[in-house]
Amino acid sequence: MSKLNISVPDISCNHCKMSIEGAVGALNGVDRVEVHIEPRTVDVDYDDASISLDTIYSAIEEQGYEVAKG
């Protein structure tokens, strides 16, 4: 199991939290997802043999949030 901490500067409210957690949590290979409104981050525990980082990033972006990569 791998762990990832993603910076998502657009997170500002509980709607953001629920939207991202729902989308990422539904992905096959994601074990746990938790959105933190402050400091605007997303923690993801995932199986890197089952899912790519790009898939996780895309799920967040498809909800309308920009991922700060790098």
N, C-alpha and C positions, 0 to 999 in steps of 0.2 A: 504494500500500500504506500502510495506517495502522498505527500502533503504539498499544498500550493496556497500561497497568499497572494491574491490579486488586488491591485489598486483599481478602484472604479470611482473616479472623481464625481460622477453624476449622482451617486447615492445620496438621498436627502430625507427619506421618509419611510414609514412602514410599508407603503405601497411598493416602493423600490425593493425593499427587503423581501416581501412576499413574492414579487414577480421574478426576481433573480433566483431565489431559493427554489421556487416551483420549477422553473425551466432547467436549472442545472441539476437539481435533485432528481428529475425524471430521466436523466441520461443514464444509459447502461454503462456501468463501470464506476459511477460516482457512489461512494459509500456515505459521505456526509458533506453537507454544505451549510455554512453559516455566514450570513451577511451582518456586518457591523456598520451601522449608520455612521457612527464616529469610531474609527478614523477613515470611513469610506473604503472598507476592504471586504473581500470575500475569501473565506477559508474553505478549501475543498480537500477532502480526502478521497483519493481515487486510485483505481487500478490502472497503472500506465500501460499494461499489456492489453487492456480492453478499450481504452479511450485516449485520444490525443489532446494535447493542450489546445490545439486549434479548435477542436470540437467544443471544449468548455468555453473558450473565448467567444466563439460564434454564438453559443446559446445565450450568453450575456448580451452580446451586441444585437441579437435578434429581438431582445426585449427593449431595445432603444437606449442602451447604456454603452458608453465608450470605455474600453479597457485600456489602462495605461500600461503598455508593454515596455519592458526594458528596465 
